[in-house]
Amino acid sequence: MKNCLAAIILILSFCSTKLYAQEIDTVPINTKDLNIKLKRSPLPSRQGPLNFEPVKIKPLVVNAKINYWKTKTSIGINVNQAQFSNNWKGGGTNSVAVGGLLNWKAEYNKNSYSYISEVVLQYGKIKNKDQLQKKTNDRIFWDNKASFQLSKSWFFFGSLSFESQFDNGYSYNVTNGQETATLISKFMGPGYLTESIGFEYKPVKYFSTRIGTGTARQTFVLDEKLFIDPDPTKQLKSSVYGVELGKKVRNELAFQVVSAFDKDVFTNTNLKARYQMFVPYEDFEWSKIDHRLDVAITAKINRFMNTSLTGVLLFDADTQTNKIQASQTLALGFGFTFPR
């Protein structure tokens, strides 16, 4: 019996020791009287103080310049040709038409100062069989504007613009089946030079309005042939484009408003419009106010081809007419833009 009790006590003691060992991860050992030697660390060690010396590093200089200029050049060429055989019963006239457009724009921006220069050159001609050659388009326009920012949307500006044409312009009449041409305009006949200072309102990048409170315009007619009346029984014209006979320049002071809009209204479709109003101080009448509206819609077909619709509305009493003049052109051709 005593042996059985001793065996049971031994088994219970063994089990309790095992359970206690599972609950305790580590058992503290007193190493006070133990002679334990640790191996030497393989890492090198240094005795004594460490000395640090500054190292001079040469600054890295990047040879880069900020370019404040941004330029864009657009070139357009269109050709139209029609040919009919002699026995073509549908009617028609053999014709060839060629037109070209160059639009160059440079823009400088730095801090509150900006400068924009834009050149627009247009020329086109058509030749119908048994008829004289006729112009379809002819314009030289160069606009320069320097401005200083006053606030978020207002600028003080000064501008200088020039406008004329490349080739002679004619009016055509047919008498007894014979077509005749009469000279009515040419290069610097007329030519316009306009200087203006004032304030510009530009709330967004694609729209602006110039208010030129101080504007001067010089109208040039350098060739006296333009004063000759086509009717030989009549005397010379007293004035042409506002320039009096015997003079070559006419000076005017005026109030001018110029509004411009240039934005991609649809995918690959650009709308560009420019309205100009010229109000002379000398003769402040509604019939003497000049208006001009230029509108151009250009749609890009692919990388090199586009189609364009352009129109001009003009009212200028100095052109010997009291009615609105209109011009419209629809063209399909090649277009190139640099940089792309």
C-alpha positions as CSV (number, residue, x, y, z in Angstrom):
1,M,0.0,0.0,0.0
2,K,2.8,2.4,0.8
3,N,4.4,1.6,-2.5
4,C,1.3,2.4,-4.4
5,L,0.9,5.8,-2.7
6,A,4.5,6.6,-3.4
7,A,4.0,5.8,-7.1
8,I,0.9,8.0,-7.4
9,I,2.7,11.0,-5.7
10,L,5.7,10.5,-8.1
11,I,3.4,10.5,-11.2
12,L,1.6,13.7,-10.0
13,S,4.8,15.4,-9.3
14,F,6.2,14.6,-12.7
15,C,3.0,15.9,-14.5
16,S,2.9,19.2,-12.5
17,T,6.6,19.8,-13.3
18,K,5.9,19.2,-17.0
19,L,2.9,21.6,-17.0
20,Y,5.0,24.2,-15.2
21,A,7.8,23.9,-17.7
22,Q,5.3,24.5,-20.6
23,E,4.0,27.7,-19.0
24,I,7.5,29.2,-18.3
25,D,9.6,29.9,-21.4
26,T,12.9,30.6,-19.6
27,V,14.4,29.6,-16.3
28,P,16.7,32.0,-14.5
29,I,20.2,30.6,-13.7
30,N,22.5,32.1,-11.2
31,T,25.9,32.5,-12.9
32,K,27.7,34.1,-10.1
33,D,30.0,31.2,-9.3
34,L,30.2,29.9,-12.9
35,N,33.3,30.4,-15.0
36,I,31.8,31.2,-18.4
37,K,34.1,32.4,-21.2
38,L,32.6,34.0,-24.3
39,K,34.3,33.7,-27.7
40,R,35.9,36.9,-29.1
41,S,33.7,38.8,-31.6
42,P,35.0,38.4,-35.2
43,L,34.2,42.0,-35.9
44,P,37.2,44.4,-35.7
45,S,37.3,46.8,-32.8
46,R,39.2,50.0,-32.4
47,Q,40.6,51.5,-29.2
48,G,40.8,55.2,-28.7
49,P,38.9,58.3,-30.0
50,L,37.6,58.6,-33.5
51,N,38.6,61.7,-35.6
52,F,36.1,63.1,-38.1
53,E,37.2,65.6,-40.8
54,P,34.9,67.6,-43.0
55,V,34.8,66.7,-46.7
56,K,34.3,69.5,-49.2
57,I,31.8,68.6,-51.9
58,K,31.8,70.7,-55.1
59,P,28.3,72.0,-55.9
60,L,26.7,70.5,-59.0
61,V,26.0,73.2,-61.5
62,V,23.3,72.5,-64.1
63,N,23.9,74.3,-67.3
64,A,20.2,75.0,-68.1
65,K,18.5,78.2,-69.2
66,I,14.8,79.1,-68.8
67,N,13.2,79.9,-72.2
68,Y,10.5,82.5,-71.8
69,W,9.6,82.4,-75.5
70,K,7.0,80.2,-77.1
71,T,6.5,80.1,-80.8
72,K,4.0,78.4,-83.2
73,T,3.9,78.4,-87.0
74,S,1.0,77.1,-89.1
75,I,1.1,76.6,-92.9
76,G,-1.8,75.8,-95.0
77,I,-2.0,75.0,-98.8
78,N,-5.1,74.2,-100.7
79,V,-5.6,73.5,-104.4
80,N,-8.9,73.2,-106.4
81,Q,-9.1,72.2,-110.0
82,A,-11.9,71.4,-112.5
83,Q,-11.6,70.1,-116.0
84,F,-14.4,69.4,-118.6
85,S,-14.2,67.8,-122.0
86,N,-15.4,69.9,-125.0
87,N,-18.6,67.7,-125.4
88,W,-19.6,67.9,-121.7
89,K,-23.3,68.6,-121.8
90,G,-23.7,69.4,-118.1
91,G,-22.0,72.7,-118.4
92,G,-19.0,74.0,-116.6
93,T,-15.8,76.0,-116.9
94,N,-12.3,74.7,-116.6
95,S,-10.6,76.3,-113.6
96,V,-7.6,76.1,-111.3
97,A,-7.5,77.7,-107.8
98,V,-4.6,77.9,-105.4
99,G,-4.5,79.3,-101.9
100,G,-2.0,79.6,-99.1
101,L,-1.9,80.7,-95.5
102,L,1.0,81.4,-93.1
103,N,0.3,82.1,-89.4
104,W,3.3,82.7,-87.1
105,K,3.0,83.6,-83.4
106,A,5.6,84.3,-80.8
107,E,4.9,84.9,-77.2
108,Y,7.1,86.0,-74.3
109,N,6.1,85.8,-70.7
110,K,8.2,86.7,-67.6
111,N,6.7,87.6,-64.3
112,S,4.1,90.3,-64.9
113,Y,5.4,91.3,-68.4
114,S,4.3,89.7,-71.7
115,Y,4.9,90.4,-75.4
116,I,3.0,88.8,-78.3
117,S,3.8,89.1,-82.0
118,E,1.6,87.6,-84.6
119,V,1.8,87.5,-88.4
120,V,-1.0,86.4,-90.8
121,L,-0.2,86.1,-94.5
122,Q,-3.0,85.0,-96.9
123,Y,-3.0,84.8,-100.7
124,G,-5.1,82.9,-103.2
125,K,-5.9,83.1,-106.9
126,I,-8.4,81.5,-109.4
127,K,-8.2,81.2,-113.2
128,N,-11.3,80.3,-115.1
129,K,-11.1,79.5,-118.8
130,D,-11.5,82.5,-121.1
131,Q,-11.4,84.8,-118.1
132,L,-8.9,87.0,-116.3
133,Q,-7.1,85.8,-113.2
134,K,-8.9,86.8,-110.0
135,K,-7.8,86.9,-106.4
136,T,-9.7,84.8,-103.8
137,N,-7.7,86.0,-100.8
138,D,-5.0,88.6,-100.1
139,R,-3.9,89.9,-96.7
140,I,-0.9,91.0,-94.8
141,F,-1.4,91.5,-91.1
142,W,1.2,92.0,-88.4
143,D,0.2,92.7,-84.8
144,N,2.5,93.4,-81.8
145,K,1.4,93.9,-78.2
146,A,3.3,94.4,-75.0
147,S,1.4,94.3,-71.7
148,F,2.0,94.6,-68.0
149,Q,-0.2,92.8,-65.5
150,L,-2.1,95.0,-63.1
151,S,-4.4,92.4,-61.5
152,K,-5.6,88.9,-62.1
153,S,-7.6,89.8,-65.2
154,W,-6.5,93.4,-66.1
155,F,-3.4,94.5,-68.0
156,F,-1.9,97.8,-69.3
157,F,-0.9,97.4,-72.9
158,G,0.7,99.1,-75.9
159,S,0.3,97.8,-79.4
160,L,1.4,98.4,-83.0
161,S,-0.2,96.7,-86.0
162,F,0.2,96.9,-89.8
163,E,-2.2,95.7,-92.5
164,S,-2.1,95.8,-96.3
165,Q,-2.1,93.4,-99.2
166,F,0.3,91.7,-101.6
167,D,-1.1,92.1,-105.1
168,N,-3.2,94.5,-107.1
169,G,-7.0,94.4,-106.7
170,Y,-9.3,94.9,-109.6
171,S,-13.0,95.3,-110.3
172,Y,-14.2,93.4,-113.4
173,N,-16.8,94.4,-116.1
174,V,-17.9,92.6,-119.2
175,T,-18.6,94.7,-122.2
176,N,-19.6,93.1,-125.6
177,G,-18.2,89.8,-124.3
178,Q,-14.9,91.3,-123.4
179,E,-13.8,91.3,-119.7
180,T,-12.0,94.4,-118.5
181,A,-10.3,95.1,-115.2
182,T,-10.0,98.3,-113.3
183,L,-7.4,98.9,-110.6
184,I,-8.9,99.6,-107.2
185,S,-6.3,98.6,-104.6
186,K,-2.7,97.4,-104.3
187,F,0.2,97.1,-101.8
188,M,0.1,100.2,-99.5
189,G,-3.0,101.4,-101.3
190,P,-4.4,101.2,-98.8
191,G,-2.0,100.3,-96.0
192,Y,-2.8,100.8,-92.3
193,L,-0.5,101.5,-89.4
194,T,-2.2,101.6,-86.0
195,E,-0.7,102.5,-82.6
196,S,-2.7,102.0,-79.4
197,I,-2.4,102.2,-75.6
198,G,-5.0,101.3,-73.0
199,F,-6.2,98.5,-70.9
200,E,-6.8,94.8,-71.7
201,Y,-9.3,92.5,-70.0
202,K,-8.3,88.8,-70.1
203,P,-10.3,86.6,-67.8
204,V,-9.3,83.4,-69.5
205,K,-6.4,82.3,-71.7
206,Y,-8.5,82.0,-74.9
207,F,-10.4,85.4,-74.7
208,S,-9.3,89.0,-74.4
209,T,-10.6,92.5,-75.0
210,R,-8.4,95.5,-75.6
211,I,-9.8,99.0,-74.8
212,G,-7.5,101.5,-76.6
213,T,-8.4,104.9,-75.1
214,G,-5.5,106.4,-77.0
215,T,-5.3,105.1,-80.6
216,A,-3.7,106.6,-83.7
217,R,-4.0,105.3,-87.2
218,Q,-2.3,106.2,-90.4
219,T,-3.9,105.3,-93.7
220,F,-1.5,105.2,-96.7
221,V,-2.3,105.4,-100.4
222,L,1.1,105.7,-102.1
223,D,0.1,105.3,-105.8
224,E,-1.8,108.1,-107.5
225,K,-3.2,105.8,-110.1
226,L,-5.8,104.8,-107.6
227,F,-7.3,108.3,-107.8
228,I,-8.0,107.8,-111.5
229,D,-11.7,107.3,-112.3
230,P,-12.5,104.4,-114.7
231,D,-14.8,106.7,-116.6
232,P,-12.5,108.9,-118.7
233,T,-15.1,111.7,-118.9
234,K,-14.8,112.2,-115.1
235,Q,-12.1,114.0,-113.1
236,L,-9.8,112.4,-110.6
237,K,-11.4,111.2,-107.4
238,S,-11.2,113.6,-104.5
239,S,-10.3,110.9,-102.0
240,V,-9.5,107.2,-101.9
241,Y,-9.8,105.2,-98.6
242,G,-10.1,108.5,-96.8
243,V,-6.8,109.9,-98.2
244,E,-7.3,113.2,-100.0
245,L,-6.1,113.8,-103.6
246,G,-2.5,115.1,-103.5
247,K,-1.7,113.5,-100.2
248,K,-0.4,110.0,-99.4
249,V,-1.2,109.7,-95.6
250,R,-4.2,110.4,-93.5
251,N,-3.9,110.6,-89.7
252,E,-6.7,109.8,-87.3
253,L,-7.1,109.7,-83.5
254,A,-9.7,107.3,-82.2
255,F,-11.1,105.0,-79.5
256,Q,-10.5,101.4,-80.4
257,V,-11.9,98.0,-79.1
258,V,-10.3,94.7,-80.2
259,S,-11.7,91.4,-78.9
260,A,-10.1,88.1,-79.7
261,F,-11.2,84.5,-79.2
262,D,-9.1,81.4,-79.9
263,K,-10.1,77.9,-78.6
264,D,-10.6,74.3,-79.6
265,V,-14.4,74.1,-79.4
266,F,-14.5,70.5,-80.4
267,T,-12.0,67.6,-80.8
268,N,-9.6,68.7,-83.6
269,T,-11.8,71.8,-84.3
270,N,-10.5,75.3,-83.6
271,L,-12.5,78.5,-83.6
272,K,-10.7,81.8,-84.0
273,A,-12.4,85.1,-84.2
274,R,-11.3,88.8,-84.0
275,Y,-13.5,91.8,-83.8
276,Q,-12.2,95.4,-84.2
277,M,-14.1,98.6,-83.7
278,F,-12.5,102.0,-84.6
279,V,-14.3,105.1,-83.4
280,P,-12.6,108.3,-84.7
281,Y,-12.7,111.3,-82.2
282,E,-12.8,113.8,-85.1
283,D,-16.2,112.6,-86.5
284,F,-18.0,110.8,-83.7
285,E,-21.0,109.4,-85.7
286,W,-22.3,105.9,-86.1
287,S,-21.9,106.0,-89.8
288,K,-18.2,106.8,-89.4
289,I,-17.4,103.9,-87.0
290,D,-15.4,101.2,-88.6
291,H,-16.2,97.5,-87.8
292,R,-14.3,94.4,-88.9
293,L,-15.0,90.8,-87.9
294,D,-12.8,87.9,-88.9
295,V,-13.9,84.3,-88.2
296,A,-12.0,81.1,-89.0
297,I,-13.1,77.5,-88.2
298,T,-10.4,74.9,-88.9
299,A,-11.1,71.1,-88.6
300,K,-8.2,68.7,-88.6
301,I,-8.9,65.6,-90.7
302,N,-5.6,63.8,-90.1
303,R,-2.0,64.7,-89.4
304,F,-1.5,66.6,-92.7
305,M,-5.0,67.5,-94.0
306,N,-7.6,69.9,-92.7
307,T,-10.6,71.8,-93.9
308,S,-11.3,75.5,-93.1
309,L,-14.2,77.9,-93.3
310,T,-13.2,81.6,-93.1
311,G,-15.4,84.7,-93.3
312,V,-14.9,88.5,-93.0
313,L,-17.5,91.2,-92.3
314,L,-16.4,94.8,-92.9
315,F,-18.0,98.1,-92.6
316,D,-15.8,101.1,-93.5
317,A,-17.3,104.3,-95.0
318,D,-13.9,105.3,-96.3
319,T,-14.0,102.5,-98.9
320,Q,-16.7,104.4,-100.8
321,T,-19.6,102.2,-99.7
322,N,-22.2,102.5,-97.0
323,K,-23.0,98.8,-97.0
324,I,-21.5,95.9,-95.1
325,Q,-18.9,94.1,-97.1
326,A,-18.6,90.3,-96.8
327,S,-16.1,87.6,-97.8
328,Q,-16.3,83.8,-97.4
329,T,-13.9,81.0,-98.3
330,L,-14.2,77.2,-97.9
331,A,-11.0,75.2,-98.4
332,L,-9.7,71.7,-98.1
333,G,-6.0,71.2,-98.2
334,F,-2.8,70.4,-96.4
335,G,-1.8,71.9,-93.1
336,F,1.4,71.8,-91.1
337,T,2.1,73.1,-87.6
338,F,5.5,73.6,-86.0
339,P,6.3,72.6,-83.3
340,R,3.7,69.8,-83.2
